[in-house]
Amino acid sequence: MVIKKKGIKEHLVQPNFPDIEEAVEKVISRGGKTTADDTPDQKNGETRFTLRLPHSLLKSVDVARKSRIGTVSRNQFIVEMLNKALK
């Protein structure tokens, strides 16, 4: 019995997509934003960013926030505490 090697089928060959490759290269070379690139929201003068906190600190924030009279969001509580600490 003779086994013959099959040729490459045309539909299995990856076609060349220069437009897609060029678009991908543009996205990669554009890069991401740094915090220096962040600009305040024109409407209310606020800047959004991500803050990473240790879980234990976040638990302490929540305990202090919930011991306060009334309901206040975590964000509002952190903003108030930062303002208080920086004055």
C-alpha positions as CSV (number, residue, x, y, z in Angstrom):
1,M,0.0,0.0,0.0
2,V,1.4,3.4,-1.0
3,I,0.6,6.5,1.0
4,K,0.7,9.7,-0.9
5,K,1.2,13.1,0.7
6,K,-1.7,15.4,0.0
7,G,-1.0,18.9,-1.4
8,I,-2.0,22.0,0.5
9,K,-5.6,22.9,-0.2
10,E,-6.2,26.5,-1.3
11,H,-8.9,27.1,1.3
12,L,-6.5,26.3,4.1
13,V,-3.9,28.8,3.1
14,Q,-4.3,32.0,5.1
15,P,-5.0,34.9,2.8
16,N,-3.0,38.2,3.1
17,F,-5.1,41.0,4.5
18,P,-2.9,44.1,4.3
19,D,-5.7,46.5,5.3
20,I,-6.4,44.5,8.5
21,E,-2.7,44.2,9.3
22,E,-2.3,48.0,8.8
23,A,-5.2,48.7,11.1
24,V,-3.9,46.4,13.8
25,E,-0.5,48.1,13.5
26,K,-2.1,51.5,13.9
27,V,-3.9,50.4,17.1
28,I,-0.8,48.9,18.6
29,S,1.4,51.9,17.8
30,R,-1.1,54.3,19.1
31,G,-0.7,52.9,22.6
32,G,-2.8,53.7,25.7
33,K,-3.4,56.7,27.8
34,T,-1.3,57.6,30.8
35,T,-2.7,59.5,33.8
36,A,-1.0,62.6,32.4
37,D,-3.2,62.3,29.3
38,D,-6.4,62.3,31.4
39,T,-8.3,65.6,31.2
40,P,-11.0,66.7,33.5
41,D,-14.6,66.3,32.4
42,Q,-15.6,69.7,31.0
43,K,-19.1,69.5,32.5
44,N,-18.2,69.0,36.2
45,G,-14.4,69.4,36.4
46,E,-13.9,65.8,37.6
47,T,-11.3,63.2,36.4
48,R,-12.1,59.5,36.5
49,F,-9.3,57.0,37.3
50,T,-8.8,53.6,38.8
51,L,-7.6,53.4,42.4
52,R,-6.3,50.1,43.6
53,L,-6.5,49.5,47.4
54,P,-5.5,46.6,49.6
55,H,-8.6,44.6,50.6
56,S,-8.0,45.3,54.3
57,L,-8.0,49.1,53.7
58,L,-11.2,48.8,51.7
59,K,-12.9,46.9,54.5
60,S,-11.8,49.6,56.9
61,V,-13.3,52.3,54.6
62,D,-16.6,50.4,54.4
63,V,-16.8,49.9,58.2
64,A,-16.2,53.7,58.8
65,R,-18.6,54.6,56.0
66,K,-21.4,52.4,57.4
67,S,-20.9,53.7,60.9
68,R,-21.8,57.2,59.7
69,I,-25.3,58.5,60.0
70,G,-27.1,58.3,56.7
71,T,-26.1,56.6,53.5
72,V,-23.0,57.7,51.6
73,S,-21.4,56.0,48.6
74,R,-17.9,54.6,48.9
75,N,-16.6,57.1,46.4
76,Q,-18.1,60.1,48.2
77,F,-16.7,58.8,51.5
78,I,-13.2,58.5,50.1
79,V,-13.4,61.9,48.5
80,E,-14.4,63.5,51.8
81,M,-11.7,61.7,53.7
82,L,-9.0,62.8,51.1
83,N,-10.2,66.4,51.3
84,K,-10.1,66.3,55.1
85,A,-6.6,64.7,55.2
86,L,-5.2,67.3,52.7
87,K,-6.4,70.4,54.6
